[in-house]
């Protein structure tokens, strides 16, 4: 969700910066667009970092002796992709 929010912020900022020709006395629309584009980039990068950080896998190996002279090895693997 944060990746999409970053893209939305960037697009809104780009529209304010490049597409609108409105001049308001009390606010600079181009500056607001620049700020939103910067915030969009930061949110997008943080979203990527948190998405890749969430992907972890773990494994557990259980070794049990059997009758006779052999052993049984069983490995459980879990992959947490955060989906």
PyMOL commands that set and color helices and strands:
alter all, ss='L'
color gray80, all
select helices_A, chain A and resi 2-19+29-54
alter helices_A, ss='H'
color red, helices_A
select strands_A, chain A and resi 56-65+71-80
alter strands_A, ss='S'
color yellow, strands_A
deselect
rebuild
show_as cartoon
